[in-house]
Amino acid sequence: MIQSRIAELLEPFLQTGAYLTPLAPTQLNHISTYVDLLIRWNARVNLTVIRTPDEIVTRHFGESLFAARHLFPGNPANHPRPLSSAEAARHPLLVDLGSGAGFPGLPIKIWSPQTAVTLIESNHKKVAFLREVIRELTLMSIDVFPGRAEAFPAQAGTLTLRAVERFETALPIAVSLLAPAATLALLISRTQIPQAQSLAPHLLWSTPIPIPQSTSRILLTAKTQPAEPEQ
């Protein structure tokens, strides 16, 4: 897919008022390759019902990068130098639960290369696709956990959840994987907000943020309580 077209389609998702956070050429190249792979694989593996390149960019990458921009402000890919210890502490493990075709976890990795990412996906064909994208884009510090989330052995500093089946079951599992002072990021419809907050009333919920070019989709984040200080 042509990179200039990708940049044009993604502008609404990367803009706040008059300020635009542009993507770097490497990021645009990664997205172009990713779109091509997704279209090719989608012909034989059901990865997404969205088929056209423009819609894939706006519906999948736009929403994912909108979340990335709020979770990791600025454009971390424009700062390739090694992170200081303080900066590294702001980039703990990000877990994308029920990653499917990789959204939003893979675009967040493209946005913030310094962030360690694990994609949790139990469907073996989708796991194969995710690993193919990671190989093609030569991404580092990113893993695919090919199993159920209940068996995942680590805790997440940030956990993303988007378009999963059985939301009422998936959300409590997601919450159980969060470390103290971690962030939960949900890409859901506005009508799911009360359900999310009732399923996890102990989290510190933020005000939902509307996603551009959608009448119902929002980014909803919440924080877990910080760890108790040692006596």
N, C-alpha and C positions, 0 to 999 in steps of 0.2 A: 504494500500500500504506500502511496506517495506521502512522504513525511510532511510536506507543506500542508496537505489536506488534513492530516492528523492534528497538526498544530492548530489549524483553523477550527476544527471541530471541538477541540478541548479547551479553547479559550474561555468559554463561560464557566467552566469548572475550576479554573485556575485564577480567576479574577475576583478581587474585592474592591468594589467601587471603581476607581480609575486605575488601580494598581494591578498589574498582571505579573504573575510569577511564571516566566517562560520555562519551557522544558529545554534541556541541553540537547545538542545533536545526538549524543549517544543514547539518551533516553528515547528520543523519537525513533532512532534506528531500532532499538529494542522493541518498541511498541509495534512498528511496522512488521518486524519479523514475527512477533507474537501473533498479530492478526492473521498473517499468512498461514502460520501453522494451525491456528484455530479453525480457519476455513477449510483447510485441507483435511484435518482430522475429523471435523464435524461431518464430513461426507460419509464416514463409516462408524463413528462413535458419537452418540447423542450427548454433546457437550453443552449446547445452547440452542434454544429455539430461534434465536436471533441470527439471521443468515447474512445480511448485507454488511459490507465493511464499515460503512458510515454508521449504521446502527450499533454495531459491535463497539466502535470507538466511543460513541456518546453514551450508550446504555451501560456498558461494562467498564471501560477505561475511565470515562468521565466520572461516574459515581465513585469508582475506586480511588482515583486521584484526588477527588474532592475530599474524601476521607483522609487520604494520606497528607494532604495539605494542612488539615486541621490537627492531625495527630503529630505531625513533624513539620512545623512551620518553616517558611523559607523554601529553599530547594537544596537539601543536603547533598545531592549529587554534584553541585557546583563547588563543593569543598572537599576535594579528594585527599587532603592531607590526613595523616593519622590523627585520631581523636585523642584529646586529653582524657584523663581519668574521669573528670567531671562530665565531659561530653559523652563519654561512653556510658556513664550511669544513666544518661537520659535516653539511651538506645537499648533497653533490655530486650529480652526475647519477645518477639511478636508471634503469636499463634493465630493462624487462620483456620477456624473450625468448619468442617464441611466445605473444603475449598473448591470442589467441583472442577471447573475449568481454570481455577486459579485466582478468582476475584473475591475479595480485593487484595489478597496476600501478595501475589506476584507484582501487580502494579505498585503496591506500596514498597516492595523491595526495589523496583526500578527507580522509584522516587527517592528512597532513602537507602542507598547501598550499604551504609554502615550498620544498619539494623539487622540483627540475626533473625531469621524467619523460619518457622516450621509450618508447613501446610499439612493439616490433618484431613485425610481422605481415605475412605474404606473401599471405594469402587476401584478395582484393579485396572480397568481400562483408563479411567481418569488419572490414576496414579502414573501410568505409563506416559500419558500426555504431559502431565506436570513435569516429569523427569526429562522428557524430551525438550520442553521449553527451557528448563534450567540449563541443559547441555548446550542448546543452540545459542542462548544468550550469555553463556559462560559466567553465570552468576555464582558468587561465592557466599559462604555462610548462610546457606538456605537448604533445608532438608524437607523431605516428604515423609510423613509418618503414615504408613499404609495400614491403618487399623482404626478401631473405634476410639473415640475421644476418651472414654472411661479408662482405657488402658494407657493413655499418654503419661509418661513418667515424670514430666517436669511441670513447673509453674510458669505462667506467662506474665510478663510485665505489661503487655498489651494483648488483648484478644479481640479478634474481629469475627463477626457473624453476619452472614448475608444470604438471603434466599434459601434457607434450609427448610426441609420438611419437618413437620412436627415441632414447631417453634416452642411449644409449651414443654416439650421434653428436652430440647437442645439447650435452651437458655440456662436451666439449673446446672446442667453439665458444664457449660461454658463458665459459669460463675465459680464452680468448684475448682477450675484450673487456674484461677487468678491468684497471683501472689499478693501480699499486703501492699497497699498503696498502688495497685495496678489499675489499668484503664480497660474498661469494656467498651467496644465501639460496635454499635448495631446499625446496619443499613437496612431499614425496614419501612413499612408504610406507616403513616400517621395513626391509622386506626389500631396499630399494635402497641402504641405507647402505654395505655393503661394496663394491658396484659403484662408487658415487660416489667413495669414498675411494681405490679402486684406479685409477680413471681420472684422478684429480688428486692424486697422493701428495705433491706439493710444497706443497699448500695447508696452512694451519694450521687443522685441523678442530676445531670445538667439540662439546660434548656435545649430542646431539639432544634436542629438547624435544617432548614429546607434545602433540598438538593436542586440545583438549577435544572430547568427544562422538565420539571415534574410537578404535578399538582398534588401528589400524595407522598412521595418518597422523602425520607428525612435521615439525617445522621443523628443518632442518639448515643451519648456517651455517659458513662458512670464510673465512679471510683470506688475501690474497696478501701476499707479502713486501714490506716497505717499500722505497722507492727507495734505491739506493746513494747515500751522501752524495758531493757533488762534492769533488774534490781541490783 
